[in-house]
Amino acid sequence: MDKVVAPSSSLDYTSLPVLNGDEARSIDKAVSEKLGRVRILESVATRIADTIEYHLFPSSNNNNDNDNEEHRSKPNKPKLLFVAGKGNNGANAIACGRILAMRGWDNIHLVLAFACDNGKKESLRPNISEQLELFEHFLGKNHILHSIDTIPSFTNGYLIDGVLGTGIDRPPQGMALEAINAMNANTTCPTISIDIPSGLNHITGQAPGEAVRASITINLHMIKRGQLEPYAK
């Protein structure tokens, strides 16, 4: 299994811009209103996919010719299990999985941390329902695992946490809590969180309940103030 290339621990975070309060939500709203939610979602998911492929797993992309069929089918791309909630982070996770699959990552599966019976996607937010349809179309329904119980037993790969995002002010509940506990129960696969480890408050750095113990976090926008607090580390 390819090893993830973690950022250097000697990085001086004091030189980087930091979101001190709840600016992340304001930025999301302003940009989405200006550019449209679909355009923003696809752009964010593409950047997450780029970070995974070119920065965390550079050995998975050892050929500059991305259109080369031999390159697209190389077997050295690690297994990824995306765990998606029903919010924007979940939609980003689902879209990222699809984008990587279209780049030749064939060991990709998805677990949903929310109820979604076949034929009842209309009850979901548009971002989620649309991304689920695209994921099923490009990868097939067999790449969607319908039980959170599969997470602790997932081996020889990496968990991608897209269950909860910023603004957590109460303990996770229901299937989101089950998914968080399941990821933490997996002691063999590192977890890569999208934007913020699920369950962690991005302002205070505290977890009001259970939170994902992430190995790496792929930040969107900027570093959040809470991520620099001792508990978050």
Phi, psi and omega in degrees: 000132178298143178269139178289141178266101183282149175299152181297134179288350181271004181299132180273097183291341181293343180270358183257149177293145184229136173277118187272335183228227183261032181296334184303316179295320180295320178296314179304313183295314183295316182291320179296320179294328183279318188251344181097141188293323182293316180298317180294314182300313181295322179294315180296315180297324178294320179292324176296316178298319178299317180297316179296313187284317189262339183249314182277326181231062185298333181289346178281351183229065187262022177223124184288345181270091185290346180267359181286125184297324179297320179296318185293338183254010180299138187274006186269018177270128186291159175289137178231132174244110180274130179245111191245134170271187186263010179258197183296323178297323177296317178297320176298319181295314180297315180296320179298317178300317178297316182297316179294322178298322179289344176268002176107006176277103186264354179259058182239131176225163185228135171242132180264128179264040177201160182285133179208089178284148179304133178084004182238033181288346182294342179277353182269162174297150181306318180304315183288311183298319179294317182291326176296317178298317179294318179299313180297322182294316186273330183251332183097152182294338181290350177268002176254117180266127190263022179220127176297336180297345179282345185292311182298333183267000178293131185230164174055044179195203183225141176267134178249113186272111174229038186280306182231156181245215182281164175088015179290124178229009177213161183297140174301149181225168172061221184292332176297316178296318179299319181293319178299312179297324180293319178295318179292334180283344178278108185265001183251340184244126176297152178249131176249115182266144176269116175073311182203139175302130183303129180101349181266132176283124187285347180266313184268339185078004180264157175248114180293346177210222176285148178219151178293135175267086187280145173279323181215145173240129175267104184286139169256150185065264184217176172295138177268145183306319182298334181289345180266354180284151185305319182297321184294335183278000000 
